[in-house]
């Protein structure tokens, strides 16, 4: 049976790519992105070109040329316009913020003379040209303005708040230091996730977390019913100071990790892990508490430190039992933020050591903004009863 050909490219373009290989990639990108932007305008207008329908929401108004520097060179695009204004296609811009931020982080290393030949080569390949310090500063200022607007945007009702931190290597006063990157994720009443804020500082101490949480509240975050996080001392002190009346769910994944430190014998770890899962997945708080009591009694004779730790700490992981059953699986851990941190780590390891804290905040903010946009326009994370 002959294979069906689903290629929608013109024969001329296919022939060009066949002959030129990757040299023909810019033209392919130009055609695909132009087609995506045109389709996006059509979706917004709710009508095809020249189509007259009651659903039409405006009129097309030609195209505006724009040249964009990409990893494969400078590409001219045709930006669709609408007569009423207020429309700009996301097909072109989506993802470019993070690329610009990565480019700038590498470019700063190159311009400041702290890079290797490899980094210089990467920078030139990404930018297409060698960048002067003035060009980098100007581009950074433009991008920083957009990212600052996103970090300071107004917030609203946020029933569930997730908090987590990670670290990046940053050069500070000639030394490589660990800079804490704080992240806040919220679930809105419509069930969509959003990254509420990002902050960087030399430490994860209470003062950093307190300022971060106060900033979220000042921007309008309210209606928080539950905070989900690990038990970091600085975070907890700040949480009690700023959100003291809000219930707290200690991340069950972190609790399981912490418990392994108190298991006296390697062969007991699987059994302990199974017992913890049974407690955390109990159908009700009463069932979980009863099972916890039996588990503590079970380990008290042979693993007294583990039993004492369980009795003192596991109740902090059971707060979720007071919330709707349909929400509990999503509220038990900060795994959603952990997965985001893994993606951030994959992207930031290209830089290695950031030349300064501003470059670190720039790249992380761009990636966070891109992710939040996807979440807010994507699938519902939780369903709230009407």
N, C-alpha and C positions, 0 to 999 in steps of 0.2 A: 504494500500500500504506500503510495507516495506521501512524503511528509508535507503537511500543510504549511505554507509560507505565511507567517503573520507579520512580516516586516512591513511597516507603513512608510518607510523612507522611499524617496524617489530613486529610480534606477540610477540617475546621474550621481546622487549623493552616495549611494552604495558603491558605485564604481570608483568615486573619488576616494572613499575611505579604503577600499581595496588597494588602490594604487599608492596612496599616501600614508596609509597606516595611521599612527597617532598624530601625524601632522594635520590630518583632516578632522581631528577631534574638536577644535574650536568652532568650526562650521556646523558640526553636528550639535554641539551644545547650543549654538545660537538658534538653530531651527527648532529644537525641542523646547527650549525655554520660551521662545516667541510663541510657539503653539500653546504652551501651558498658560501663558499670560492672556492670550486671546480667549482661551476657554474660560479662564477665571472671569474676564470681563463679561463674557456671554452669560455666565451663571449669575453674576450680580445684576445684570440687566434683565435676566429671565427671558431672553429672546435671542434668537439667532440673527445674524446680519440681515437687514431688510425685512425681517419678520414682523408682522403686525399682530399683536395679541393683547388681550386685556391685562395680562400679567406683566407686561413690559414695565420696567422701572427706570427709564431714562433712555438716552440716545448715545451711541458711540460717536466719538469725535476724533477719529484718525489715530495717529501714532506720533510719539516723540522719541527721537534717537537718544541713546545713552550708551557710552562706552564704559565697560567695566573691566578692571584688571583682575584676572583670575590666575589660577595656578598653571593654566595652559596658555597664558598670554592675554592680550587685550582683545575683548570681544564686543562688537557693536550690537546692541539690542534695540528692538522697536517696542517702546512702552505704550500699551494701549491707553487711550484717553477716553473719558466720558464727558459729555457736554455740561453736565451739572456739577462736575468737580467732586472732590472728596473720595475718589477711587485711586488706589495704587496697588498693583498686583504684588502678592506676596511670593509668587513663584520665583522671582529673581532675588528678592532680599532674604528669603528664609535660608538660614545657614551662613550667610555672609558675615553676620556680626561676629560669630565665633572665629571665622577664618581671619577677619581683620584683626581681632584681638590676638590670635596666635601669631600672625605676621608681625604685629607691633611688639609683642614680647620678645620675639627672636631678633627683630630689628634693633631694639634697644640694646640687646647684648652686643650686637655687631657694632653699633655706633659708639657705645661706651668703651669699646676695646676690651671687653671681658669675655669675648667669645673665642671659640676655636675656629680653625679653618672650616671644619664641618658645619658649624652653625652659620658662618658667613655664607657658605655655599647654599645652605638651606634657605637663608634669608633672601639671597639674590634670586633663587629659583621661585620662591613664593611671591616675591614682589615684582619680579621681572626686571627690575633695575636696582642699582645701588641707591640706598636712601641716605640722605644727609640728616643730620640731627634736627635741622629746622623742619624738614618734611615729616620726620617721625613725630615731632612735638605737635605740629599742626594736625596731623591725622589723629594722634592720640587725643587731643583736646576735643575734636569733633565726635569721636566715638565715646569718650568719657561723658560728654554732655548727654548723649542718648541713654547711656547706662545709668547715670545718676538720676535721670528722670524716672527710669524704671524702678530703681531701688527706693525712690522716695514717693512713688505713686500712692494715692489714697487706697486704703483697705476698707473692709467692711466686716459683716458678721462672719465669724469663723468658728463653727462648732468644735472642730477638732484641730489641734495644733501639734505638729511633729517637730522636734528639735534634734539636731545632731551637729557634730563638728568633725573636721578632718584637718590634716596638716600638709603644708607645702614648704619646700626649701626655698628660702629667699635670702639674697645677699643684703645684709644690713651693716652699715659702717665697716665694710671690709670683711665681715664675717658671715658665714652661712648659718642662718638661724631657722628654726621651725616656727612658721607663722600659722596660727589657728584660723581656719575658715569656718565660720558659723553659718548654718543653713536653717531656714524655717520653712516648713511646708504646711499649708492649711487645706482643709476640705470645706468648701463653701456650702451654703444651704441648698444649692442646686445639685450638689453631689460631685462637682468638679474639683480636681486638685489644682493648686497653684503654689508656686514658690513665692513666699511672701517677702523674703529678704535674704541678703548675703552680707557678711561683714568679715573683715580680716583684722587680725591683731597679733602681737607677739605672744600672747598667752590666752588660755581658755579660762582665765580666772573669773571670779564673780563679777568684777567691774566690767569686763567685756560683755559677758552675757547679760548683765543688768542693763547696760546701755543699749544693747541690741533689742531686748524685749521692750524696754521703754520706748524705743523708736517705733516698734510695731504698734504699740498702743497709741502713740501720738499720731500715727498715720490712720487711725480709725479702726484698728482691729478690735473687735468686741464679740460678745456672745460666746466666748470660749467655754466649752463644757468639759473638755478633757485635754490634758497635755500628755504626750507620749514621748519618752526620752530614756536615755540611760541614767545612771545614778551618779554622774560626775559631780563632785563636791561644789565646784563653782557654779555649774548650771543649776543645781538644786537650790543653792542659796539665793541666786538671782530669781529663780522661779517663785520661791516663797515670798520674796520681797515685792515682785511686780504682779504676780498672778496668784497670790496666796490663797484666795478663795476658790480656786479652780482645782478639781480633782486631778490626780496624777496617776498615770499608768507607767510602771517601770517596764522597759522593753524585756519581753520574755526571752528573746534570743540572747540578750546580754546576760540575763539571769542564768540561762543554761550554760553559757560560757564560764561565768563566775563560779558556778557550782563545781565544775571540774577541778578547780583548784583545791577543793576540800575533800575530794574523793581519795581515800588513803591507798587504794590499790587499783592498778590499771584495769584489772578484770572486772571491777565493779562499775566502770564508767557507763557501759551500755545499759545496765540495770537501772542506774540512777537516772540516766537520760530518759528512759521509758517511764519511770515513776513521775518525773517532772512533766512529761507530755500528758500523762493521765490527769494530773492536777490541773494543768492549764486548759485542757479540753473538756473538763467536766461540764455537765449541762447547766449547772447553777452554782451560785456562790456557796450555798450551804453544802452541796456535794463536794465542791473543791476544798472547802475548809475541813470537812470531815476526812477527806482523803489525805490532806496535808497532815492532819493530826496523826493518822495511822502511819504515814510515811516517816514522820519524825520519830515516832515510837519504834518503828522498824529499825532505823539506823542508829538510834541512841546507844545500844550496847556495843556495836562494832565500829561505828564512825561518829563519835560524839561531836566532833567539831562540825562535821557536815550536818548533823541533825540540828545543832544549835544555829548554824547559819541558815538552814531552811526555815526554821521557826521564826527567825528575826527578819528575813528578807523576802521570802516568797509571797507573803500577803501583799506586798507592794506591786506584785504582778497580777493581782486578781481584781483590781479596780474595774477592769473592762467588763466584769460579770454584771455590773449594774447597767450596762448599755444594751441596746437591742441586739438580739442574737444575730441578725443579718449583718451587723456592723463589726462584730467582735473579731473576726478573722483579720480584718484590715487594721484594727486598733491594737492588736496584741504586741506589735513590734514596730521598730523604726526601719524595717527592711526596705520600704519604698525609698527612703533617703539613702540607705546603704547602697542600693542599686545605682542611684544617681551618683553617689560618690565614686563608685567603681568606674562609671563612665567619665567622670571628671578626671580621675586618676589616669585613665587611658589617654585622654587628650592632653593633660598637663605634663605627662612624663616626656613628651617630645621636647619641652623646654628644659626640663631638668632642674636647674637652679634659676629662679627668677631674678632679674637684675635689681628689682626693688619691689616694695609692697604694692605700689600702684599698678605695676604690670600684672601681678598676681590677681589683684582684685578685678582688673579689667577682663582678663581671660575667664575667670570663674563666673563673673557677672554675665558675660556674653553667653556662656554655655547655659547658665541657669535661666536667663531670659528666653533663650531658644527653647529649652525644655518646658518651661512654664507655658509658653505660647502653645506648644503641642498638647499639653495637658488640658488647658482651658478650652481648646477647640476640639478635643478628642472625646473619647468615651467617658461616660459617667463612672466615677470611682466608687461612690456609695449612693444608695437610693434612700432618701428621707421620705417618711410618710407625709402625705399632703395634710 
